[in-house]
Amino acid sequence: MAIRLSNGLKSALYGQYGITALMQYGFIEIYSGTQPETANDAPTGTLLARITNNGDTHVPGTTTGGLQLGQDLNGRLTAIGAWTVTGVDTGTAGWWRWKWNNPPDDNSVSLFFPRIDGNVGTSLILSNTSITPATNETISSFFLQFLES
C-alpha cells in the first residue's frame, strides 16, 4: 500500500513545523555547471549570484537580506518581499542551493546543514541565465511544492 500524506500534514511540513521553520530568512546561491550528487555535498561550479530579500547582503542569524516565506491556499511555500538575484561573478547559471539562516553554512560536505538544491531552468526560472556582477533582477514569482508520485 502506498504512503499518502494528508493536506494538513503537508501544510505543516511546509509551514511553521517544517521547511518554513528551517529555511525562513535563509538565502539562495546560484552556481555554474551541474549540481552535486546530493545536497549534502559541497557546491560544484562557480558561485555566480545570490538571491536575497531586496538584493540586500544576507547577515546570518538576523532577518537582514533573508528570504521570507508564506503559504498559499494550496499549502505551497511562496515568496514574501522582493526576492532579488544579485550577480557576484560571470557565467551561465546551472543550479541553485537554498541555505538556512543560522548557523552559517560553510559549504562543506555536511549531513547537518538544511539545504535544498535544484536546476536552473526547471525549478528556478530566470529571465536570463547569463549572470554578471551587474545582474540585479527581481524574481517574478516563487513557489515550492513536492509532488507525490
Secondary structure, DSSP 8 states (H G I E B T S, - for coil): ------HHHHHHHHTTTTHHHHHTT-EEEEEES---SSTTS---S-EEEEEEETT----TTSSTT--EEEE-TTS-EEEES-EEEEE-S-EEEEEEEEE-SSS---SSS-SSS-EEEEEBTTTB--S--EE-TT-EEE-S--EE-----
